[in-house]
Amino acid sequence: MQLQRPQRAMILAAGRGERMRPLTDRIPKPLLPAGGKPLIVHHLEALAAAGFRDVVINHAHLGGMIEEALGSGRRWGLRIHYSPEPAGALETGGGIFHALPLLGSAPFLVVNGDIWCDYDFSRCMLAETELAHLVLVDNPAHHPQGDFALRGGRVVDGEGRRLTFSGIGVYRRQLFDAVDRTAFPLAPLLRRAVAAGRVSGEHFSGGWVDVGTPERLQALDRILAEAG
């Protein structure tokens, strides 16, 4: 089975960050610092190290601050392409759909801007018959029920040990072929593709944090500071 490597990457950075307030009243969530640098910079450094050169970043809330902070991406050896969204943003699925013209025709990697991980993005591949490849992690305390199970390298929504979708995935443009809205979540599209048997997956057991609250941000900052 032929595997395809994603050519471009996208960081989802348009969320309002309601659970992070009041921190996100003045600064967009992806620019919140952890370990001495903004969350999104951890991703940019990892993507550059994995060989990516073109990165798309969507934004809405205080989006101008993201562009001002990151610029062209040249300092990381990247070319950053911005995908501005209207006030209120377009949700995860709508944000990707809106950015498709910037993502090219090959499979592309997408990572949530509000997570931290030490996952090696160069590992991400997509079989030519699949619509998506998802990276799953152990269930965190705030999401004990998980999202999907893995069976023989395939993502399933049935019986088996439940795992949590990490917010890291490789997608094919065809995943969005039936879209008829502008703002929508990604999860229903993924579940439809899972039901059709066209989603592969892997279990990642390394470092991963869903940085969704000030408390989790502080905990991550401590971990990274102790790691040096």
N, C-alpha and C positions, 0 to 999 in steps of 0.2 A: 504494500500500500504506500503510495507516494505521499510524503509529508511536505507541507509548504511552510516556510518561515514568514512570519508577518514582516512587511516592509516598513510600515509606519506604526506609530503608537499614539494613543490619545489618553490624556489625563482628564478625568471628569472633575471640574473645579467650579461648577456653577451653583452649587447648593448654598442656601442662605445660612445654614448652620444654626438653626433655632436652638438646639440643645446646648450649643456652645455660648449662647448669650450670657453675660454682656460682652464677652471677648470679641464676638463677631459683629458687634454693633459698629466697630471702628476699623476692623481689619478682616478681610475675607479668610475663611477657614483654612484654605491651602497655604496661607502665609503665616499661620501661627507657628511659632518656633518650638522645636523639640531637638534636644541634643545640639543646641547652638546654631541651628539653621532651620529655615521654613520647611514644613512638611513636604511641600511640593518639590523642593530642591533635592531631598533624599531620592525622590523618584527620578528626577532629571539626571542625577549622577549615576543612578543604577541603569537607566536606559542607555545613557552614553556608553557606559562600561560594557553593556550587552551588545553594542554595535549599531544601535539605532541612530539615525541622523535626522529624521524628520519627526517632530512631535506636534500634535494638535492639542490645544488647550481650550476648552470652552469656559465661558465665564458669564456671570450676570451681576450678582450682588458685589458692588465695589470692584467690578472687573478692571477698571482702569488702573487700580493699584497693582493688580497681578501683572499687567502688561508693563507697567513702569518698573516693577521689581525684577522681572525676568528678561525683558527686552527681547532681542532677537534669538537668544539662546546661545550665542556665539561663545560665551565664556565656558560653556560645557561641551563645545564642539557640536552643537545641535542647531537645527533650523526650527524655530518655534513658529507655528501657524496658529493664529487665534480665531476662535469661533464665537463671537459675541452673541448673546441671547437677550431677548426682551426681559423686562422686569418680571420677576416671578419664575424665570427660567423655564425650561422645557422638560424637566424630569430626565431621568437617566436615558431612557430609550429615545426620547425626542431630541435630547442633546446630541446623541450619536448620529441619529438620522439627519439632523440639521447639518452636521459636519461631514457627511459622506463625500461631498465634492472635494474635500481636503484630504481624504483618506486613501484615495486611489482605488484601483480595481483589485488589488491583491488582498489576502486576509490581513487584518490589522489587530494590534493588541490594544486593549483598553484596561486602564487601571483607575480605581477610585482615588480621588485626590485626598480623601480623608482617612486613608489607612497608612500604616507604616509596615514594611516587611523587609526581610533580607532575601527574598526570592530572587533567583537568577533569571532575569527576563529572557536571556538567550535560550532558555530551555523551551520556551513556548513554540509549539508547532501545531499545525492543523492538517488533518488528513483531507485529501481532495474530495472525499465523499461527505465530509461533515460540515455542518453550518456553524458550529461553535466548539471551543475547547475551554473548559472551566477549571480553575484551580480552586480546590476545596480544602478547608482547614478544619481542625478540631473545633467543636462548638465552644464559643466563649460563654462566660457566666451569664451575660445578658441576652444570649440567644441559644438556650439549651436544647431547643427542639430541632435545630438544624434546618437545612433546606432540601438537600438531595442525598442520595446514596450512590455509591460506586459499585459497579458489577462488571468485572472483566475489562476495566478501562473505559467503561461507558457510564454516563450519568443517567441515573434512573430516579423516578419519583415514587418508587414502591418500597418494598420491604428491604431491610438491611440497615447497617449502621449509618445513622444520619450524620452528615457533615454540613458545614456552613460554607456558602459561597463567599470566597475571599474578596470579591470585587476585582479580581484579575481574570481576564478572559481574552481569547482570540476569536474573532468573528469574521464571517463572510458577509459581503454586502447583501447576498440573497436572503439573509435572516430578516431583512427589513422590507422584503418585496411586497408584503400584504399590508403595509402601514398605510392608514388613511386618516391619520391625525397628526397634529404638530407637537403636542405635549403628551407624553405617555411614559410609564415606567418600562424598564427593560424586562422585568421578571416574567410577565405573561408571554413575551416572545420566546424567552428561553424555555419556559415550561411547554410551550407548543412544540418546539424543536426537540425537547427531551422526549415528549410523547411520541414523536415521529421516529425516534431512535437515531437522531442525527447530531448527538452531542457527546463528545468524548470528555474525559476528565482525568485529573490526577489529585492525589492527596499530598499536600505540602505540610510537613511537620516542623518547619523552621520557625523563625521569628515572624510574628504577624500580630498587629494590633489594630482594632477598629477604633480610631480616635474620635469617638462621637460625643464625649462630654469633657468638661474641664478637668475632672478627676482623672480620666484616662489619659488626657494630654500630660498632666503632671506626672503620672506614673511612668509614662513613656520617657519623659524628659529625664527622670531619675535613672531609669534603666540605661539610657544612652550615655548619660554623664558618667555612670559607674563603669560602663564598658570602655570609656575613654575615647 
